[in-house]
């Protein structure tokens, strides 16, 4: 819903392939275990595909940074 229909499949693929089991120190989590990180990168994207890609790269460097930058460091609840 954050992205236009023509970008939604690309967003899904990016989150699945680049923001999941490949993240540092996150191997073996359930699919839901990645949700706080994925929610954080979506928030940081501000509905912009390029910003989403930057946030995913940041998550791959250190996923804790995206949690802090998004305000989800303590809890992934929307604010």
Secondary structure, 3 states (H helix, E strand, C coil): CCCCHHHHHHHHHHHHHHCCCCCCCCCCCCHHHHHHHHHHHHHHHCCCHHHHHHHHHHHHHHHHHHHHHHCCCCCCCCC
